[in-house]
Amino acid sequence: MLKRIAHLRGCLLLAICCLLGLGAGGTLVHANDGASSYNYSYWGDTVAAPRAYEATSLYNGAKLGAGQLKNPADLFVTADQQLYVLDSGNNRILVLDRQFKLLRVIDSFQRDGKQESFLNPQGLFVTDRQELIVADTGNKRIVHLDQDGRLVKVIDSPKSELLAEGFKFEPVRVVADKAQRIYAMAAGVYDGFMEFSASGDFTSFIGANRVNFDPTDYLWKMLSTRQQRSQMVMFTPTEFTNLDINDEGFLYATNGQASDNVKKLNAQGSDILRREGYFPPEGDIRFTSLDGPTRLVDIDVADSEIFAILDATRGRIFTYNGDGHFMYVFGGIGNQLGEFNTPVAIERLGDDYLVLDQALGEITVFQSTEYGRTLNEAVRSYYKGEEEKAYELFQQTINMNANLEFAYSGIGKALLRQGEYGDAMRYFKQSMDQKGYSKAFLLYRKQVLREHFTAIMTGVAVLAVALVLLRRYLKHKGGKKNVPMEA
Amino acid sequence: MFPWKRELVNYPFYLIMHPFNGYWDLKYERSKKTNLILSFAILFLLALTNILQTQYSGFLVQVVNPDNMNSLMEIVYVVVPVLFWCVANWSLTTLMDGEGKFEEIFTSTCFALIPLVVINFPWIWLSNVISLQETSFFRFSGSVAVAWFLFLMFVGNMTVHQYSPMKTIATGILTIVAMGFMAFLCMLFFSLMQQIVAFVSIIYQEIVLRS
């Protein structure tokens, strides 16, 4: 493949010259792809990328046949592709099917013979047994209903010595793992997520953020008296803004910081997110001080460790693979289809993305383009270890987007497996992957040395003999003239 | 066989291996002309080494953004610090009973740079045939080159000014402080010049537009 590329290089150079001569002709080709799609190069420059996703349809309450949505806050897609929309302002949950047809509305449940309803619920989660868990924020409780809408349990006013006196429990987002443990993000809690056992008892906090503070603030605090200090703002860890859970039971969480804002928590609460991309997965790395940094509000993990984060500042959805390589971005703030006012939640319905807009009460559906599909498939096959298939797919992706640097590393790994060490080295270099390059280089060096062992050894022996003879000759001839300096 | 060889090739290597004798010869025995020629040659070689290093070093030891690579700046990074050091050192040592002349300070400084060339130059090519695990050898020899250079600077300064070791270290530190002052003064000078030029050109524009 590469050899053919080398042959083509001459023609390509000529073509580029022609295109440069035309000037505008070259840029017009890419004008269609728009500025909303980009990627970051190894050097941190924004480089053009084809669109991976395109908005195809928009659903509001009227279109769903459920009346106007009022401040919807959360969205959930189950494994069998049912869609749950949390219509917070109307205190109800809409259940939709794959085609966005309304199946049922959940707005109340029976508790001890009495009908009870929700009050401004903010988060919901559906387990793989179709059980519904709702963060009923206004009523300060978590409601757990089974698949027929019967109450399983209510978690309110958790008791523990870890919790302060007069602690107000206001759950905002919830998830549950396969063992029916519930993790809740509660307002005003800085110690991490609250973990509840299957029976609904509070067990512990998990995964607190680090305390970030300004050195100047710290200096002032040191200089002030105790009384002044009590008036100042306390240094507290940042609150989380959202969470999701993947099939393996790892929590993915976002917080409101400008960087270090995505975490993958294991059962111990330590961060195990792989950050092997050119930049840590944190949304935009280049931004104007006027707009400010990325402010993440939601995260969604899909299969193969692919995860997407939603930036409320610029309304963009960034997608990364499991190693933390930036795959693609789409969305924006605006009035066109595919742009939002106040995006609050993202979910994946198959390979499509759903984005919920809170103020407009709309769900935007994004469907993958050819490029997006190929890239998704390439990352998936790579994750599954199907090197051959990943190689083919990465080749196709690169043909569509030569700027996608991490894809070269994927090709390099496949070539390494095939024993094409020299080519693998070139691909690793293209993607600035030093580890991969070193691995390929070691094998390449061994191969070359083995192949040419006789030639190299003969050369060395001849050289050594020649050197000795030359030395003897020079000594013999010029020994009297050359007086050593030190003498 | 090569009469110039001993003067130009053997002597620099002799100096870096035997710095005390070598610098003594540099100050009292050898011709100033060859010393200066050698010094400029060493400066040139060091600049060349640095340029080639940014361009041809192995991918595993150095990743340079080709957009930010500037050979002229590489030359400046070699010449300006040496010049600053010599001027600052000369200014200080004339006040502190140093016996060195400016020319001697310059040549001794340049000769101290030899290890940076001799060690780093082969590594430009060697770094292309090492793996990631072997890069520690590269880093180590880089540190050796710097340590050797510092030692030669120390010996050279001590010999040229006929100082005691402690006084050499003290003047060395003071020289670095003086270099900081010089850098500051240069910045000040250039920014003031810029403003004066801007002022004059604005007045000129004003007059031209009004008449």
Chai-1 contact restraints between the chains, C-beta under 6 A:
chainA,res_idxA,chainB,res_idxB,connection_type,confidence,min_distance_angstrom,max_distance_angstrom,comment,restraint_id
A,W43,B,N65,contact,1.0,0.0,6.0,A-B,restraint_1
A,K429,B,F59,contact,1.0,0.0,6.0,A-B,restraint_2
A,Q434,B,L60,contact,1.0,0.0,6.0,A-B,restraint_3
A,Y437,B,F59,contact,1.0,0.0,6.0,A-B,restraint_4
A,S438,B,L60,contact,1.0,0.0,6.0,A-B,restraint_5
A,S438,B,S131,contact,1.0,0.0,6.0,A-B,restraint_6
A,S438,B,L132,contact,1.0,0.0,6.0,A-B,restraint_7
A,F441,B,S131,contact,1.0,0.0,6.0,A-B,restraint_8
A,L442,B,S131,contact,1.0,0.0,6.0,A-B,restraint_9
A,G478,B,M1,contact,1.0,0.0,6.0,A-B,restraint_10
A,M485,B,Y14,contact,1.0,0.0,6.0,A-B,restraint_11
